[in-house]
Every structure is written in structure tokens, then in C-alpha cells.
């Protein structure tokens, strides 16, 4: 077998170097692909630095908005109730106080229970307050004044609030319709009851 010439030996050495380099590249590629497949099977944590907000702050914002809305509705209902109560004139309030004074002298239910009826007012018209229209009709043949007591009862039948209304100098056959308003909260629900009615 003949010995390769120096030129041939250098060509063989160069070829060996190329093959070695190719082998190294192949091994690196295998390692990378193996590493990639391994890393793709294990989820990585998201980069939270790229987030513009977080769930906790969004929830707090929604909660604050709901609280503000509820407060606004409560304030609106309170204003409506105050407006309704303010619609009662000073003259009516004076008559109501006179009625209370008159009824303090009365034993029993009084002499005018048959001259008085009551009708509830829708809460939508009273700012959410419990109110009843007390219709007083002078069924006598002479001018008379009236004093009426309305009790507001709880579910056990106990009077938890008492309101007084009155009408003065009603002519025969004339009617008056004062309003008795409870200042108690909407819950628990109360029931208005005609307690006393006195003609004087």
C-alpha cells in the first residue's frame, strides 16, 4: 500500500476536522431540541411585569363603585322622605298637636270612630315611608273638630309608634284627609291601626 503524499495527508486532516465540527454541531442541536422539548412540557410562570393591573385592585374598584351607588340610592330615598314630610304644612302640624292634647282627655276609643277611615299611601309616593291617609267626615249637623290617634303595630300586635292627626272646624258633611306618617324604618313591617277618634 502506498504512503499518501504530504498534500494528500493535509487533505485527509482537513476532512477529519470538518467531520468533527459537523458532529459537534449535531450534538448541540440534539441537546437544544431535547432541552426545548423538556422546557415546553413544563409551563413557565407568566411575566407579571407586563401586566397593566391585577385582579385584587379591579375587585376593590368594583366594590367601591357598588358602595358608592348604594350610598347614593340611600341618600336619594332619604331626601324623598324628607321632602314628603316637609310637605305637611305648619297649620296641619298645629292641628295634629291640638289632636294629641284633646285625646289625652279621652277614655276608651272616643266618640267618633265611625267618622274616620284609613287608606294606605303607596311608598313610591312617600319616599319609602309608611303613611296612611286618615279620612275624617263630619257626619253631624253642626261644625265640629276631630282628633285621631293612629298606632303602628309590629307583628306581635304591640304599638311601637303613635301618631296624631286632626281636623278643625269641619262643617256638616265636610271631609278632611290628614296623613299619619311613621318615622320607623321600613323593616320590620308595621301595620297602622285606628286607635282613637274624638269629636269635640
Phi, psi and omega per residue, in radians:
X1 nan 2.355 -3.044
X2 -1.476 2.587 3.125
X3 -1.424 2.347 -3.111
X4 -1.161 2.595 3.129
X5 -1.249 2.812 3.111
X6 -0.968 -0.635 3.136
X7 -1.157 -0.675 3.135
X8 -1.198 -0.674 3.136
X9 -1.095 -0.704 -3.117
X10 -1.174 -0.578 3.109
X11 -1.191 -0.662 3.139
X12 -1.173 -0.720 -3.138
X13 -1.110 -0.703 3.132
X14 -1.135 -0.702 3.132
X15 -1.138 -0.663 3.132
X16 -1.133 -0.688 3.112
X17 -1.123 -0.732 3.120
X18 -1.086 -0.754 3.133
X19 -1.126 -0.691 3.133
X20 -1.126 -0.732 3.130
X21 -1.131 -0.731 3.134
X22 -1.087 -0.700 3.135
X23 -1.119 -0.702 -3.128
X24 -1.138 -0.726 3.109
X25 -1.100 -0.709 -3.141
X26 -1.103 -0.776 3.140
X27 -1.113 -0.710 3.125
X28 -1.113 -0.746 3.126
X29 -1.094 -0.698 3.130
X30 -1.126 -0.738 3.133
X31 -1.107 -0.716 -3.136
X32 -1.127 -0.798 -3.112
X33 -1.164 -0.637 3.104
X34 -1.135 -0.714 3.123
X35 -1.142 -0.671 -3.130
X36 -1.142 -0.761 -3.092
X37 -1.158 -0.607 3.130
X38 -1.190 -0.774 -3.112
X39 -1.218 -0.512 -3.136
X40 -1.252 -0.430 -3.140
X41 -1.431 -0.268 3.109
X42 -1.905 1.973 -3.095
X43 -1.152 2.465 3.121
X44 -1.727 2.686 -3.130
X45 -1.189 2.469 3.136
X46 -1.178 2.702 3.114
X47 -1.442 1.690 -3.052
X48 -1.210 -0.272 3.139
X49 -1.120 -0.390 -3.112
X50 -1.516 -0.099 -3.136
X51 -1.300 2.535 3.135
X52 -1.615 -0.229 -3.138
X53 -2.827 -3.006 3.068
X54 -2.453 2.851 -3.055
X55 -1.090 -0.661 -3.098
X56 -1.090 -0.774 -3.119
X57 -1.210 -0.601 3.110
X58 -1.145 -0.707 3.127
X59 -1.159 -0.738 3.125
X60 -1.088 -0.676 3.136
X61 -1.146 -0.736 3.119
X62 -1.137 -0.685 3.132
X63 -1.120 -0.780 3.141
X64 -1.092 -0.668 3.125
X65 -1.139 -0.715 3.132
X66 -1.150 -0.717 3.121
X67 -1.104 -0.734 -3.136
X68 -1.110 -0.696 3.140
X69 -1.141 -0.765 3.139
X70 -1.100 -0.721 3.127
X71 -1.119 -0.692 3.125
X72 -1.121 -0.727 3.129
X73 -1.158 -0.714 3.127
X74 -1.112 -0.730 3.135
X75 -1.126 -0.678 3.135
X76 -1.133 -0.757 3.130
X77 -1.128 -0.715 3.134
X78 -1.111 -0.716 3.127
X79 -1.137 -0.692 3.122
X80 -1.128 -0.709 3.129
X81 -1.138 -0.756 3.130
X82 -1.102 -0.686 3.133
X83 -1.117 -0.712 3.136
X84 -1.121 -0.801 -3.132
X85 -1.124 -0.638 -3.126
X86 -1.191 -0.329 -3.136
X87 -1.250 -0.256 3.073
X88 -1.283 2.105 -3.063
X89 -1.259 2.812 3.113
X90 -1.074 -0.588 -3.137
X91 -1.149 -0.722 3.117
X92 -1.141 -0.724 3.130
X93 -1.089 -0.670 3.105
X94 -1.124 -0.738 3.119
X95 -1.110 -0.633 3.133
X96 -1.145 -0.686 3.112
X97 -1.193 -0.648 3.092
X98 -1.111 -0.667 3.122
X99 -1.099 -0.744 3.131
X100 -1.077 -0.750 3.128
X101 -1.090 -0.740 -3.119
X102 -1.157 -0.725 -3.090
X103 -1.233 -0.338 3.098
X104 -1.131 -0.368 -3.133
X105 -1.567 -0.145 -2.978
X106 -1.640 2.305 2.995
X107 -1.702 2.446 -3.137
X108 1.369 -2.723 -3.055
X109 -1.535 -0.197 -3.135
X110 1.716 3.069 -3.025
X111 -1.735 0.138 -3.035
X112 -2.290 0.469 -3.135
X113 -1.039 -0.597 -3.104
X114 -1.328 -0.179 3.140
X115 -1.627 0.020 -3.009
X116 -2.214 2.370 3.003
X117 -2.301 2.827 -3.141
X118 -2.281 2.504 3.087
X119 -2.374 2.298 3.125
X120 -1.246 2.539 3.044
X121 -1.706 2.454 3.092
X122 -1.053 2.408 3.132
X123 -1.096 -0.414 3.112
X124 -1.134 -0.350 -3.138
X125 -1.725 -0.116 -3.037
X126 -2.086 0.226 -3.107
X127 1.207 0.442 3.110
X128 1.595 -0.059 -3.136
X129 -1.388 2.644 3.035
X130 -1.449 2.072 -3.099
X131 -2.449 2.551 3.099
X132 -2.261 2.440 3.044
X133 -1.497 2.135 3.134
X134 -1.741 1.920 -3.135
X135 -1.621 2.051 -3.129
X136 -1.931 2.168 3.130
X137 -2.103 2.180 3.103
X138 -1.380 1.821 -3.097
X139 -1.637 0.134 3.132
X140 -1.643 3.119 3.135
X141 -1.774 0.326 3.097
X142 -2.465 2.815 3.119
X143 -1.150 2.399 -3.102
X144 -2.581 2.760 3.044
X145 -1.958 2.727 -3.058
X146 -2.313 2.539 3.032
X147 -2.219 2.278 -3.070
X148 -2.271 2.421 3.063
X149 -1.986 2.230 3.083
X150 -2.021 2.163 3.070
X151 -1.756 2.495 3.060
X152 -1.889 2.043 -3.014
X153 -1.768 2.527 3.033
X154 -1.482 -3.059 -3.051
X155 -1.133 -0.358 3.128
X156 -1.554 -0.049 3.138
X157 1.575 0.125 3.137
X158 -1.503 2.376 3.107
X159 -1.326 2.022 -3.133
X160 -1.798 -0.162 3.104
X161 -2.745 2.510 3.116
X162 -2.239 2.324 3.096
X163 -2.171 2.597 -3.137
X164 -2.094 2.403 3.031
X165 -2.339 2.774 -3.138
X166 -2.643 2.934 3.064
X167 -2.503 2.318 -3.077
X168 -1.992 2.494 3.026
X169 0.968 0.855 3.057
X170 -1.382 2.294 3.094
X171 -1.336 2.832 3.123
X172 -0.930 2.254 -3.137
X173 1.427 -0.165 -3.108
X174 -1.336 2.618 3.141
X175 -2.055 2.680 2.976
X176 -2.363 2.605 -3.111
X177 -2.335 1.207 3.048
X178 -1.194 2.824 -3.111
X179 -2.027 2.248 3.050
X180 -1.709 2.147 -3.045
X181 -2.050 2.212 3.051
X182 -1.429 2.431 3.095
X183 -1.822 0.191 3.116
X184 -1.393 2.763 3.089
X185 -1.049 2.794 -3.120
X186 -1.118 -0.492 3.103
X187 -2.085 2.411 -0.076
X188 -1.250 2.720 -3.096
X189 -1.185 2.321 3.111
X190 -1.876 2.731 3.126
X191 -2.051 2.138 3.114
X192 -1.317 2.506 3.128
X193 -2.456 2.364 3.058
X194 -1.259 2.015 -3.060
X195 -1.735 -0.751 -3.124
X196 -2.558 2.645 3.038
X197 -2.622 2.130 -3.090
X198 -2.211 2.306 3.060
X199 -1.719 2.372 -3.141
X200 -2.562 nan nan
